[in-house]
Amino acid sequence: MVNNEEIVRALNKLAKWGLFVEPTSATILSAFEKLRDDGILEPKEKVLMPLTGFGLKATDKLLNLIE
């Protein structure tokens, strides 16, 4: 489970990487980081993180979230 603050952090990170996704799509990066930090994922384990939902669909929400 991830909270809104973690999702916003992931959304900002994805935006810096050039990936413009809607907020719900950023949840996957937040969850991945939490699983990695908690030691549930192995350090060299490969993980596929599907990023769906183009950010233009949520531009109004994104403008309030992205720094």
Phi and psi in radians as a Rosetta constraint file:
Dihedral C 1 N 2 CA 2 C 2 CIRCULARHARMONIC -2.153 0.35
Dihedral N 2 CA 2 C 2 N 3 CIRCULARHARMONIC 2.682 0.35
Dihedral C 2 N 3 CA 3 C 3 CIRCULARHARMONIC -1.781 0.35
Dihedral N 3 CA 3 C 3 N 4 CIRCULARHARMONIC 3.047 0.35
Dihedral C 3 N 4 CA 4 C 4 CIRCULARHARMONIC -1.082 0.35
Dihedral N 4 CA 4 C 4 N 5 CIRCULARHARMONIC -0.658 0.35
Dihedral C 4 N 5 CA 5 C 5 CIRCULARHARMONIC -1.087 0.35
Dihedral N 5 CA 5 C 5 N 6 CIRCULARHARMONIC -0.724 0.35
Dihedral C 5 N 6 CA 6 C 6 CIRCULARHARMONIC -1.160 0.35
Dihedral N 6 CA 6 C 6 N 7 CIRCULARHARMONIC -0.642 0.35
Dihedral C 6 N 7 CA 7 C 7 CIRCULARHARMONIC -1.169 0.35
Dihedral N 7 CA 7 C 7 N 8 CIRCULARHARMONIC -0.725 0.35
Dihedral C 7 N 8 CA 8 C 8 CIRCULARHARMONIC -1.116 0.35
Dihedral N 8 CA 8 C 8 N 9 CIRCULARHARMONIC -0.713 0.35
Dihedral C 8 N 9 CA 9 C 9 CIRCULARHARMONIC -1.046 0.35
Dihedral N 9 CA 9 C 9 N 10 CIRCULARHARMONIC -0.780 0.35
Dihedral C 9 N 10 CA 10 C 10 CIRCULARHARMONIC -1.155 0.35
Dihedral N 10 CA 10 C 10 N 11 CIRCULARHARMONIC -0.673 0.35
Dihedral C 10 N 11 CA 11 C 11 CIRCULARHARMONIC -1.079 0.35
Dihedral N 11 CA 11 C 11 N 12 CIRCULARHARMONIC -0.757 0.35
Dihedral C 11 N 12 CA 12 C 12 CIRCULARHARMONIC -1.116 0.35
Dihedral N 12 CA 12 C 12 N 13 CIRCULARHARMONIC -0.723 0.35
Dihedral C 12 N 13 CA 13 C 13 CIRCULARHARMONIC -1.104 0.35
Dihedral N 13 CA 13 C 13 N 14 CIRCULARHARMONIC -0.794 0.35
Dihedral C 13 N 14 CA 14 C 14 CIRCULARHARMONIC -1.093 0.35
Dihedral N 14 CA 14 C 14 N 15 CIRCULARHARMONIC -0.705 0.35
Dihedral C 14 N 15 CA 15 C 15 CIRCULARHARMONIC -1.085 0.35
Dihedral N 15 CA 15 C 15 N 16 CIRCULARHARMONIC -0.702 0.35
Dihedral C 15 N 16 CA 16 C 16 CIRCULARHARMONIC -1.132 0.35
Dihedral N 16 CA 16 C 16 N 17 CIRCULARHARMONIC -0.487 0.35
Dihedral C 16 N 17 CA 17 C 17 CIRCULARHARMONIC -1.459 0.35
Dihedral N 17 CA 17 C 17 N 18 CIRCULARHARMONIC -0.009 0.35
Dihedral C 17 N 18 CA 18 C 18 CIRCULARHARMONIC 1.530 0.35
Dihedral N 18 CA 18 C 18 N 19 CIRCULARHARMONIC 0.278 0.35
Dihedral C 18 N 19 CA 19 C 19 CIRCULARHARMONIC -1.863 0.35
Dihedral N 19 CA 19 C 19 N 20 CIRCULARHARMONIC 1.949 0.35
Dihedral C 19 N 20 CA 20 C 20 CIRCULARHARMONIC -1.733 0.35
Dihedral N 20 CA 20 C 20 N 21 CIRCULARHARMONIC 1.633 0.35
Dihedral C 20 N 21 CA 21 C 21 CIRCULARHARMONIC -2.045 0.35
Dihedral N 21 CA 21 C 21 N 22 CIRCULARHARMONIC 2.803 0.35
Dihedral C 21 N 22 CA 22 C 22 CIRCULARHARMONIC -1.339 0.35
Dihedral N 22 CA 22 C 22 N 23 CIRCULARHARMONIC 2.761 0.35
Dihedral C 22 N 23 CA 23 C 23 CIRCULARHARMONIC -0.952 0.35
Dihedral N 23 CA 23 C 23 N 24 CIRCULARHARMONIC -0.679 0.35
Dihedral C 23 N 24 CA 24 C 24 CIRCULARHARMONIC -1.123 0.35
Dihedral N 24 CA 24 C 24 N 25 CIRCULARHARMONIC -0.480 0.35
Dihedral C 24 N 25 CA 25 C 25 CIRCULARHARMONIC -1.281 0.35
Dihedral N 25 CA 25 C 25 N 26 CIRCULARHARMONIC -0.477 0.35
Dihedral C 25 N 26 CA 26 C 26 CIRCULARHARMONIC -1.245 0.35
Dihedral N 26 CA 26 C 26 N 27 CIRCULARHARMONIC -0.252 0.35
Dihedral C 26 N 27 CA 27 C 27 CIRCULARHARMONIC -1.010 0.35
Dihedral N 27 CA 27 C 27 N 28 CIRCULARHARMONIC -0.612 0.35
Dihedral C 27 N 28 CA 28 C 28 CIRCULARHARMONIC -1.098 0.35
Dihedral N 28 CA 28 C 28 N 29 CIRCULARHARMONIC -0.678 0.35
Dihedral C 28 N 29 CA 29 C 29 CIRCULARHARMONIC -1.193 0.35
Dihedral N 29 CA 29 C 29 N 30 CIRCULARHARMONIC -0.703 0.35
Dihedral C 29 N 30 CA 30 C 30 CIRCULARHARMONIC -1.044 0.35
Dihedral N 30 CA 30 C 30 N 31 CIRCULARHARMONIC -0.802 0.35
Dihedral C 30 N 31 CA 31 C 31 CIRCULARHARMONIC -1.133 0.35
Dihedral N 31 CA 31 C 31 N 32 CIRCULARHARMONIC -0.734 0.35
Dihedral C 31 N 32 CA 32 C 32 CIRCULARHARMONIC -1.022 0.35
Dihedral N 32 CA 32 C 32 N 33 CIRCULARHARMONIC -0.845 0.35
Dihedral C 32 N 33 CA 33 C 33 CIRCULARHARMONIC -1.084 0.35
Dihedral N 33 CA 33 C 33 N 34 CIRCULARHARMONIC -0.658 0.35
Dihedral C 33 N 34 CA 34 C 34 CIRCULARHARMONIC -1.172 0.35
Dihedral N 34 CA 34 C 34 N 35 CIRCULARHARMONIC -0.774 0.35
Dihedral C 34 N 35 CA 35 C 35 CIRCULARHARMONIC -1.100 0.35
Dihedral N 35 CA 35 C 35 N 36 CIRCULARHARMONIC -0.694 0.35
Dihedral C 35 N 36 CA 36 C 36 CIRCULARHARMONIC -1.149 0.35
Dihedral N 36 CA 36 C 36 N 37 CIRCULARHARMONIC -0.820 0.35
Dihedral C 36 N 37 CA 37 C 37 CIRCULARHARMONIC -1.150 0.35
Dihedral N 37 CA 37 C 37 N 38 CIRCULARHARMONIC -0.540 0.35
Dihedral C 37 N 38 CA 38 C 38 CIRCULARHARMONIC -1.440 0.35
Dihedral N 38 CA 38 C 38 N 39 CIRCULARHARMONIC -0.041 0.35
Dihedral C 38 N 39 CA 39 C 39 CIRCULARHARMONIC 1.381 0.35
Dihedral N 39 CA 39 C 39 N 40 CIRCULARHARMONIC 0.212 0.35
Dihedral C 39 N 40 CA 40 C 40 CIRCULARHARMONIC -1.311 0.35
Dihedral N 40 CA 40 C 40 N 41 CIRCULARHARMONIC -0.604 0.35
Dihedral C 40 N 41 CA 41 C 41 CIRCULARHARMONIC -1.661 0.35
Dihedral N 41 CA 41 C 41 N 42 CIRCULARHARMONIC 2.447 0.35
Dihedral C 41 N 42 CA 42 C 42 CIRCULARHARMONIC -1.225 0.35
Dihedral N 42 CA 42 C 42 N 43 CIRCULARHARMONIC 2.587 0.35
Dihedral C 42 N 43 CA 43 C 43 CIRCULARHARMONIC -0.954 0.35
Dihedral N 43 CA 43 C 43 N 44 CIRCULARHARMONIC -0.674 0.35
Dihedral C 43 N 44 CA 44 C 44 CIRCULARHARMONIC -1.806 0.35
Dihedral N 44 CA 44 C 44 N 45 CIRCULARHARMONIC 0.224 0.35
Dihedral C 44 N 45 CA 45 C 45 CIRCULARHARMONIC -1.200 0.35
Dihedral N 45 CA 45 C 45 N 46 CIRCULARHARMONIC 2.378 0.35
Dihedral C 45 N 46 CA 46 C 46 CIRCULARHARMONIC -1.579 0.35
Dihedral N 46 CA 46 C 46 N 47 CIRCULARHARMONIC 2.372 0.35
Dihedral C 46 N 47 CA 47 C 47 CIRCULARHARMONIC -2.325 0.35
Dihedral N 47 CA 47 C 47 N 48 CIRCULARHARMONIC 2.341 0.35
Dihedral C 47 N 48 CA 48 C 48 CIRCULARHARMONIC -1.702 0.35
Dihedral N 48 CA 48 C 48 N 49 CIRCULARHARMONIC 2.173 0.35
Dihedral C 48 N 49 CA 49 C 49 CIRCULARHARMONIC -2.046 0.35
Dihedral N 49 CA 49 C 49 N 50 CIRCULARHARMONIC 1.733 0.35
Dihedral C 49 N 50 CA 50 C 50 CIRCULARHARMONIC -1.243 0.35
Dihedral N 50 CA 50 C 50 N 51 CIRCULARHARMONIC 2.222 0.35
Dihedral C 50 N 51 CA 51 C 51 CIRCULARHARMONIC -1.892 0.35
Dihedral N 51 CA 51 C 51 N 52 CIRCULARHARMONIC 1.815 0.35
Dihedral C 51 N 52 CA 52 C 52 CIRCULARHARMONIC -1.927 0.35
Dihedral N 52 CA 52 C 52 N 53 CIRCULARHARMONIC 2.799 0.35
Dihedral C 52 N 53 CA 53 C 53 CIRCULARHARMONIC 1.500 0.35
Dihedral N 53 CA 53 C 53 N 54 CIRCULARHARMONIC 1.914 0.35
Dihedral C 53 N 54 CA 54 C 54 CIRCULARHARMONIC -1.364 0.35
Dihedral N 54 CA 54 C 54 N 55 CIRCULARHARMONIC 2.419 0.35
Dihedral C 54 N 55 CA 55 C 55 CIRCULARHARMONIC -1.053 0.35
Dihedral N 55 CA 55 C 55 N 56 CIRCULARHARMONIC -0.426 0.35
Dihedral C 55 N 56 CA 56 C 56 CIRCULARHARMONIC -1.082 0.35
Dihedral N 56 CA 56 C 56 N 57 CIRCULARHARMONIC -0.431 0.35
Dihedral C 56 N 57 CA 57 C 57 CIRCULARHARMONIC -1.211 0.35
Dihedral N 57 CA 57 C 57 N 58 CIRCULARHARMONIC -0.323 0.35
Dihedral C 57 N 58 CA 58 C 58 CIRCULARHARMONIC -2.270 0.35
Dihedral N 58 CA 58 C 58 N 59 CIRCULARHARMONIC 0.600 0.35
Dihedral C 58 N 59 CA 59 C 59 CIRCULARHARMONIC -0.961 0.35
Dihedral N 59 CA 59 C 59 N 60 CIRCULARHARMONIC -0.752 0.35
Dihedral C 59 N 60 CA 60 C 60 CIRCULARHARMONIC -1.046 0.35
Dihedral N 60 CA 60 C 60 N 61 CIRCULARHARMONIC -0.724 0.35
Dihedral C 60 N 61 CA 61 C 61 CIRCULARHARMONIC -1.241 0.35
Dihedral N 61 CA 61 C 61 N 62 CIRCULARHARMONIC -0.698 0.35
Dihedral C 61 N 62 CA 62 C 62 CIRCULARHARMONIC -1.155 0.35
Dihedral N 62 CA 62 C 62 N 63 CIRCULARHARMONIC -0.644 0.35
Dihedral C 62 N 63 CA 63 C 63 CIRCULARHARMONIC -1.052 0.35
Dihedral N 63 CA 63 C 63 N 64 CIRCULARHARMONIC -0.559 0.35
Dihedral C 63 N 64 CA 64 C 64 CIRCULARHARMONIC -1.388 0.35
Dihedral N 64 CA 64 C 64 N 65 CIRCULARHARMONIC -0.368 0.35
Dihedral C 64 N 65 CA 65 C 65 CIRCULARHARMONIC -1.705 0.35
Dihedral N 65 CA 65 C 65 N 66 CIRCULARHARMONIC -0.710 0.35
Dihedral C 65 N 66 CA 66 C 66 CIRCULARHARMONIC -1.336 0.35
Dihedral N 66 CA 66 C 66 N 67 CIRCULARHARMONIC 2.358 0.35
